[in-house]
């Protein structure tokens, strides 16, 4: 009896499975083929975690304010400084980012975002993540093309009055402009995108725009109330080193003779004081290069050569948790070794940094010999895998005009798009509430 029952159960289950698959095949447009792995997760093969981002749906619709040129391109080109301040900036008169701008280009995100919206043919490309719209009512977000980072670097770098007066006045004027905007008033600025990539950008009045979607390098100089991952976007620095385009030697592992490389300023503030301590700990290793230097043309060239000939590149925190050195390492295909307890990384919801970076806490890094010992344990096969991934993802950190598919500016716009639902929820709730918000 038991045997007959088992046979009957097997036949019954077989009929159910056959019926199910025929049904699924019919729903699949009559093709009649079923991928078992998609129906049962336990049949799936090991998933490839190397993310290849792609756009889903229509591009983000962006309304960009036509600001007087003193808020943006007049700081780039003298020809705009004394001309018609109110004539619109277009793709035809947009000045190129100056090649001799030095370290100012690190925080030039604001320029590339503005340029991407001015590009006439970019909106037609399937690779474009954002498109400029002329009708504010049709916009998903509003972009404020105020070059706050360049304003600090140009007018306020000494951080002493009266040197900072122009920088301060620009912030006062842009805030006045925004408060007069019907669309700013409608949402309290929640659907407005404002670049503040330099840690000191917009420093006088940034609390007045804390509801907006901010484009930042990290959260090192922001309170949690003002800036956070829920609403803001962490954008990569524009790398200073030139991208390593011909990295195709037969044996990249052995051709990179330096184990760990660092060249830069060792006297930093805040979390960056770890740099001076690391200088002492890493002294005496033949295959470790740790050198204090300042950013000059010759120094940048030497650093680039050093990164390209090293297996690992050390990236300790700067004055804030992040540093441009990380992105120089990425485009040099030198596996980043990140020592920063509070760093936030660009595009981390799409890219797994563990696949191409090594992380140490500050406490771990300051144990004499520990970091070097751990790096030496990483086998050649593992390093080669990380090196290959670096070559694959480098284009996500390239700022360029016109923008290209999945480059830095398109990745940033996609990140902005990810923030829109939460901001829209906040706006809609605020508009309908008649009592104090119980979530606060």
N, C-alpha and C positions, 0 to 999 in steps of 0.2 A: 504493500500500500504506500509506504514512504517513497519507494522508488518511482511509482506511478505519479505521485504528487510532485516530485522534483521534476520529472519529465514534463508534466503539464505546465508547471511554473515556467520552465525554460521556454517552452513553445509559446506561452502567453506573452512573455517578455519580448521574445523575438518578433512577434507580430506587432507589438507596440513600437519597437525600434524601427522596423521596416516602414510602418505607417508614418512615423514621425519624419524620417528622412525623405520619404516621397513627398510629404507635405512641404517640407522646407525647400526641396528642390523645385517644387511647383511655384512656391512663392518667390523663388529666385529668378523668375522670368523664363522658366521652362528649360533652363540650362541643365538641370538635373544633377549637378555636382555639388557636394557638400564638403566643406573643410571641417573635418572632425575637430581639429584643434580649436576652432572658433566656437564650437558647441560645448566642449569640455576642457576646462582649463588644465586638468591634470595631464592631458595629451599634448599640451603645448610644449614646444622646444624652448630652450633657454632664450630669454628675451635679450635682444641687443639694446643696451641702455644708452648707446651713443645717439643722442637726440638730433634729428634733422628737422629743424623748425620749418613750418610752412604756414602760409596764411590760410585761414578758413573764413569764408564769407566775404562780404564787401569790405573795402578799406575804410579806415576811420575817417569820418568827415570832420575837417578842422576849419574853423573860421579864424583867420589871422588878422589881428588889428593892424591897420596902417598907421604906425606910429611915426612921429617926426624922426628924421634921421639921427638926431643927436642921441637918441636912445639906442642906436645900434651901429649902422655902417659908418657914421661920421667918426666913430672912434677907430675905424679901420683905415680910412682913406681921407687924405687932406682935401681932395676935390669935393667931398661932401661937407666938410666942416664949414665952408663959407658960402655954400650954394643955397638953393631953395630947400629949406628944411622940411617942408611939408609935401613935396612931390613924392609919389609912391616909389618904393624900391621894387624893381622888377628883375626878371632874369637877365634882361639886357644891360642894366646898369649895376647889377650886384658886383661889388669888387671881389676879387679872389682873396682867400685868406693869405696874408703876407707870409712869404717864406722865411723872412728874417725876424719872426715874432718870438723866437726863442721859447722859453718855458710857458709863455702865455697860451700857446696852442694846446697845452694840456687840458685846459678848461674851456675849449672852444665849442662845446656841445651846442650852445645857443645859436652859433652861426650856422652849423650844419643842419640843425632842425629848421631854421628859417629858410635856408637855401632849398631844402627839400620841398618846401611848400611853394616856392617861387618857380621851381622847375616846370616848364610848360608841357613837356612831353611825359614827365614822370607819372602824372595822374592816369595816363592811359595804359601804363605798363602793369601787367599782372603781378609784378614783383613789388609794387608800391603798397606799403602798409597804411599810408595816409594820403588823403587828397584834400586840397584846399577848396572850400565852398565859399561862394560870394554871398549867400543868404544865411544870416546868423540863425534863422529859425530852423534851418536844415542841419545845423552843426551838432556833432556829438560832444565836442570840446572846443574851447577857445584858447588860441595860442597867443601869448604875450611876448613879442620879439624884443624884449629889453635885454641887452647884453650886460647883465649884472656882474658877471665874472670879469669881463673885459673892462667894465667901468671901475671895478676895484683895482685891477692891475694897471690901469691907465691913470686914474685920478686919486686913488686912495691907498696905494700900496704902503706908504709910510705910516698910515694909520694915525696921523697927527693932524690936527687943524693948523693952518687953513688948507693943507694939502687935500684933505678929504671932502672939502666943501662941495665940489662939483659932483662927486659920487653921492653925497648925501642929498643934494638938491634933485638929482635925477630920480632918486628913490621917492622923494616927496612928490615930485611932479607925476611920476607914473602911478602912484597910489591915488592922487587926485583924479587923474584921467580914468582909472578903473572905477572909482566910486561914482563917477558920473555916467558910467555905462549901464544901460538898462539890463544888460545880460549879466553883468557882475552883481547888480542889485538883486536880480531874480533868484540867484542861487547862493549869494554870499561868496561868490568866487570859487565854489566847489568844483565846477566843471571847467575851470581855467588852468592852463598848463604854463608854469613859470620856471624857466631854467635858473638854478642857483648852484652851479656845479662847483665853483670855488668855495672853500670853507668860509670865506669872509664875504661872499657875494650877498648883496642886499642886507648887509649886517645891521643897518640902523633901524629898518622898519620891517624886517622879515616876519615879526610876530603878527603884523597886520594882514598878512596874506596866508596865514597858517592853515586855512581851510582848502587852499588850492592844491592841485597835483604838482608837486615840486620835483624837478629833475636835479638830483644831487649826486655827489661822489661817494658820500657815506653819511652817517648820522652823528659823526664825532662832535659837532658843535651845535647840535639841535636837541632840544628837550623832547621827550617822548610825546608830550602833549602837542608839540608843533609838527613833528615829522616822524613818519613811521612807514613800515613796509605795506601797511594796508592801503594807503592812499598815494604814496610817493614812489618814484622810480629811481633806482640806482643805475647810473650810466657810467660806462667806462671812460677813463681818461683817453684823450687822443695820444697815442704813443709818440715818443720823441725819436726813438730809434727807427731806422728804415726797416721795412719788412724784409725778411730773409726769403727771397723768391727762388733761389737756385740751390736749396738745401737738399741735394740729391746724391751725396757721396755714397759709395758702396757700403761703408761701415761707419755710420754716424756715431755709434756708441764709442768706439775706440778712437775716432778722429777728434772727439771732444775730450781733451786730456785733463781739463780742470774738473774736479769733482763738484765744487761749490763756489759760486762767484758772487761777489758784492762789490760795487763801486759807487760811492755816493756820500752824502753828508751823514756824519755820525753823531752830530750834536743836534738833537731834536727835542721837542717838548712832549708832554703828556706820555702816551703809550710809546712814543718814539724814542724814549730814553733807553730802551732796550738795545738800541744800535750801539751805543758806547760800551755796554756790557758785553755784547757779542764780539766786539773788536778784540777784547782781551781773551775771551774764551776760545776764539777761532785762530788765535795766533799760534804759529809753530807747525802747522800742517803744510806739507809740501804741495798737496793737491787742492788746497783751499786758498782762494784769492779774496782777501777782505781789505779794501783800500778806501781811505777817506779822501773825498774829492768834491769839487764844486762843479756845477753844470756850466761848462764852456763848450765851444765847438769841438776842441780837441778832446775834451773829457768825454763828450757824448760819443765821439767816434771810437775812442778806446773802450768805452763800455760796451758798445755794440760788438766790437771784435771779441771782447771777453765773453759776452753772453753766447755768441755763436760758437765758441770753442769750449763751452762748459756743459756738463750734463745737467746740473741743477743751478738755479739762480735764486739767491736768497732775497726774500721780500718781507722785511720787517716793517712794522707800522711807521708812518711818518709823523707829522704833527697831529694828524688824525688817523683813524684806523687803516685807511687805504693809502696807496702810493702809486704813482704812475709807473714805477718800476715793474709792477706785476704785468702790465700790458706790454711793456718793452720786452719782457721775458717771453710772453706768449708769441709775439710776432717774430721773436728770435728762435722759437722752437726749443727754448731752454726750460726744462720742467720747473715750474715755480715751486719754491719752498716758502710757504706763507706762515709767518710768525706774527699773529695779531689776534687777540682774543675777542675783539668786538667788530671785526670786519664784516661788512655785507658786500656781496658780490653781484655784479650785473648779470641779468638774465638767468638767475639760478633756478627759476621754475622750469627752464627749458634745457639748461646745460648742467651736467653733473661734474663739478670741479674735481671731485675725487678721482675722476677718470684721467685727469691730466695734471694734477697738482698734488703736493705733499703738504700736510698741515701739522704744525707743532704749536702747542700752547706756549705762552711766554715762559711759564714755569718749566716746561720740558726743555725748551731751547737754552735755558740758562744753566742746565746741568752740564758741567764740563764733560766733553767727549760724547755725550748722548746723541746729539743730532748727527754728527759725522758718522758715528757708529751705525745708526739706523739707515742713513743714506747708503752706506757701503753694503748693507745687507740686501738692498734692492737688486734683484738679478737683472742681467742684461735684457732678457726677454720682456720683463715688466717695463723697463725704461723705454725700450723700443716701441712698445704698445702705446705708452703715454706720448712719446715723440710723434707717432703717426697721428694720434688724435689732435695734438696741437696743430699739426699741419692742416687738418681737416676743418678746425674751428676758427682759425686765424681770421677769416673774412668777416666774422661777426664783430670784430674789433677795429674794422677799417672805417674811418670817416672819409667820405669822398663826395664830389659833386660832378656830374649827377650821381645820386645814390644808386646802389646796385642791390640786387636781391639779397636779403638777409644780412646786409652790412649793418654797421653800428647804428646808424640813424633809423633804418627800417626796424631793427630790433627794438629800439627805444619806443618808436611809435606803437609797436605791437604791445609793449609793456604798458603804455598809456591806455591802450584799449582794454587791457585786463582790469584796469582800475575803474573804468566807467560804470559798471554795474553797481559797485559799492557806493560810488559818489551819487549815482542817480537814486539809489535807495535812500541815502541820507537826505537828499533834497526833497524827495516825495514825502518822507516821514515828517520832515520839518514843516512843510507846507500845510499838512493836515492836522498836526498836533495842536490841541487847544489847552493843554496842560504841560507843565515842565516834563521834559523827556525823562522817563523812569530808568532809562539805560545809563544815564550820566550820574 
